[in-house]
Structures are given as structure tokens and as C-alpha cells.
């Protein structure tokens, strides 16, 4: 059997047969076409293993493809694009997958216009981010988890040095994203996150204020609140974050931050936020954290504000301290 025959098997959809045929050939000869065939058949198998739920095998194949990729004649960039898609697939299925490590080794200058091109959903109703933009988004999700920890899983924040190292890993990709689409909301937000990490708090805050003039996403209010020291404006931003987030499970972090701010100043309203946090965690089957228990002890005997009272408070705070 020749490499041409293996490619024909692949063309016919005989993925397993093509993979098994090329492996012994590649073991004894790593020529241009043998290597190319090995890459594409292995990439096919990776996707198939993910579909089959054999994630560990898929991860091992992905690591092998990373070692193989530098030996491929990839003038059209298709192999690199395939690896970007493979990284996104694994990120979907493997919680431990580190997009930051993949992005760090990504040759940003070699990405094609197609890698940055938006697409459409299958029903043709929704615009989808480009492949490169999706990589950037996943990387920044990891950075923010390092910055703030994960409230749901009680993962502690990482050290500043770790977060700074992560920001440096993603900067080349972010700079290219900003060059191509400087007014994109997400790209601007990521720049604000980087400024925050670098200690340029006022530059970050300026970006958030500009974004909030056009957008009202809850996370934008919350992230600006993190950069705000004055208690009144900080509370107002958290109130806006709560009002602009419809899903209660995503309000928990905002509610906890507001409860911390209100304890000792307005205990009834602090108790309301704390009560909501605890109820949501219990409804989701998560244990009550030590911090929530400690705050509950501090507020023992306090009657929480009602929903109507708290909503009125949100509105008054937002009116008193406009963004």
C-alpha cells in the first residue's frame, strides 16, 4: 500500500483503516507525504475519539500531533487551522486542558485571514466568532479563573506572578486581535483585564467606562467594581451587575461581593444578598462555603430585606452613582 492509497481510504471515509495503514509506514519513513498523511489521518482519529468519548486517547493524539506539526509543509496554514480546531474540541471535553499553553506556542504571525473570519451558525441566524477569537476567549476565561478563583468549585486565586505570566502568554494573540478589530467589545475587555494585571488600574477603568456607555453586560459592571475603591460607587456597580444578570447562579459572586461591602453598614441588605447566595448554592447541590458560614454568623438574628426593598435599593444606588 502507498501513501496515495491511504489518502484514498481517508477520502472514502475509512478513517480507522487509513490510520492503521499509515502508522507502520510512518514508523520507518518520515518523508514529506508520509508525514502529511500521518498528520491528517491522526487528526481524523482525534475527532473520532472525542465523538466516542475516548478523551484520554484524543489528548494523547493531540500531543503527538503537536510534536509532528513542525515537520509538516504547511504553506497554506491548513494544518495549523486544524490544530486550532482540535484544541477547541479538547477544551470543550477536557476540564484540565490548558488553552493558555496552546496559545503560547501559537505562531500568531502565521494565522490566515480565514482563521480570523467570523462564520454563521447552521441555521444561518447567528454570527459565530472566528476560530482565533474563540481561542482568545478560552484563554482569557482561564486567566480570569486564575485572578478570581472559581466561586462554584472553591478554587483559590493564583499568585500575581502566575497571572502575569499567563497574560504575557496571550498578549501576541490579543495584540493581533486588536489590530484586526480594535472596537470589538471582547477585545477591549481583554485589554482592560491585562491593564488590571499590569497594575494600570485607571487605564483599565477607562476602558470599562467606555464599554458601559454602549453595553450593559453584568460582568462589565462587576469588573469595574473590582477596580473601584469608593464604597458607594462600588456598591452601585454591583447592584447594576445583579440587575443585568438574569441567571441567579451567575449572580452569586456579585451578591457575595455586595454582602461583604454592606456588612456592618446595612446588615439587612447584606443578609438579603447572603440569603440568596446560600439558597442558590444549595439549589445547585453545592456546599455552603466557610466564608458564607462566617458571614451568616455575623448576621445572625438580622431580618433580611425583602426582594422589593432590595430591588428599590438597587435602583436608588444606580441613580445616585451613574456610571
ABEGO torsion letter per residue (X at the ends): XBAAAAAAAAAAGBAAAAAAAAAAAAAABBBAAAAAAAAAAAAAAAAAAAAAGBAAAAAAAAAAAAAAAAABBBAAGAAAAAAAAAAAAAAAABAABBAAAAAAABBAAABBAAAABBBBBAAGABBBBBAAAAAAAAAAAAAAAAAAEBAAAGBBBBBAAAAAAAAAAAAAAAAAAAAABAABAAAAAAAAAAAAAAGBAAAAAAAAAAAAAABABAAAAAAAAAABABAAAAAAAAAAAAAABABAAAAAAAAAAAAAAABGABAAAAAAAAAAAAAAAAAAGBBBBAAAAAAAAAABGBBBBBAAAAAAAAAAAAAABBX
